[in-house]
Amino acid sequence: MSDSPWASVITADDEARYEAAGFGRPAGSGAHPALLIIDVQYRTVGDTPKPFFDAVQDYPTACGDVGWAAVERIERLLAAFRERSLPVLYPHVAPKEAYDAGRLAAKVPSIMDVPERGYRFVDAVAPEPGDILIPKRHPSAFFATALTSYLIDLGVDWLIVTGCTTSGCIRASVVDAFAYNFHVTVPHDAVYDRSTTVHAANLFDMAQKYADVASTDEVLATLQNDSRSA
């Protein structure tokens, strides 16, 4: 337990309960991976690396330094995918309009007022020609988007899910990917959230039910060693 990304939050008793019930077995990788980079926009990290309470002065949705640290890991994964000519898809939040208010404006009204500059992709991991952009209006990258259609067309059976937030759009997308029977891997150091506690708890729960959770180094090693994804 001491080496897990949730060690500071999840107790030994918690882990024992899930293990006794048979949860948390590895689902493994697929033969045809795709990289999802979800919501890695300046609005989720801040204009420059800085602590959380400074970053939220840039954008209320910013996660600060933890986001920038994850971007460095995403950059490494992205380079590996580009080297192998593997598909990269960018589910991202489009600028909010009045008609997008729904329950969101009541629940988190500050999200409706993010400046348009915040919706730009972070330069270090920005899309290139040939990448697929998936505008979304809700947490899951699958809900009311063409993502599933693109993945079927590409023959993808394994999703490596990065970005933010761990408890929000990452989790919602992972649950839907699981429901569609994709193999799902979440690199725990390539996703981020505004709360380290919430981040850790959600990683644990996803690892028990919906995804394999590993480090970026472990994911890169799997890609390197798996000739099927070369």
BELCOR-V128015 format. One record per backbone hydrogen bond with DSSP energy under -0.5 kcal/mol. NH is the residue of the N-H (numbers start at 0). CO is the residue of the C=O. Records with the same first field share a line. If there is no record, write none. Layout:
NH: CO + CO
This chain:
3: 0
6: 3
8: 5
9: 5
14: 10
15: 11
16: 12
17: 13
18: 14
19: 15
20: 16
21: 18
22: 17
23: 207
33: 157
34: 86
35: 33 + 159
36: 34 + 88
37: 35 + 161
38: 36 + 90
40: 38
41: 119
42: 117
43: 40
44: 40 + 41
45: 41
53: 50
54: 50
55: 51
56: 53
57: 53 + 54
58: 54
61: 58
62: 43
64: 49
65: 62
66: 63
67: 63
68: 64
69: 65
70: 66
71: 67
72: 68
73: 69
74: 70
75: 71
76: 72
77: 73
78: 74
79: 75
80: 76
81: 77
82: 78
83: 79
84: 81
85: 80
86: 32
88: 34
89: 131
90: 88
91: 133
93: 135
99: 96
100: 97
103: 100
104: 100
106: 102
107: 103
110: 107
111: 108
112: 109
113: 110
117: 114
118: 115
119: 116
121: 39
124: 121
125: 122
130: 127
131: 87
132: 130
133: 89
134: 132
135: 91
144: 141
149: 145
150: 146
151: 147
152: 148
153: 149
154: 150 + 151
155: 150
156: 31
157: 31
158: 182
159: 33
160: 158 + 184
161: 35 + 159
162: 189
163: 37
164: 191
165: 191
167: 164
169: 164
170: 164 + 165
171: 167
172: 168
173: 169
174: 170
175: 171
176: 172
177: 173
178: 174
179: 175
180: 177
181: 176
182: 156
184: 158
185: 211
186: 160 + 184
187: 185 + 213
189: 186
191: 162
198: 194
199: 195
200: 196
201: 197
202: 198
203: 199
204: 200
205: 201
206: 202
207: 203
208: 204
209: 205
210: 205
211: 183
212: 210
213: 185 + 211
218: 214
219: 215
220: 216
221: 217
222: 218
223: 219
224: 220
225: 221
226: 224
228: 225
229: 226
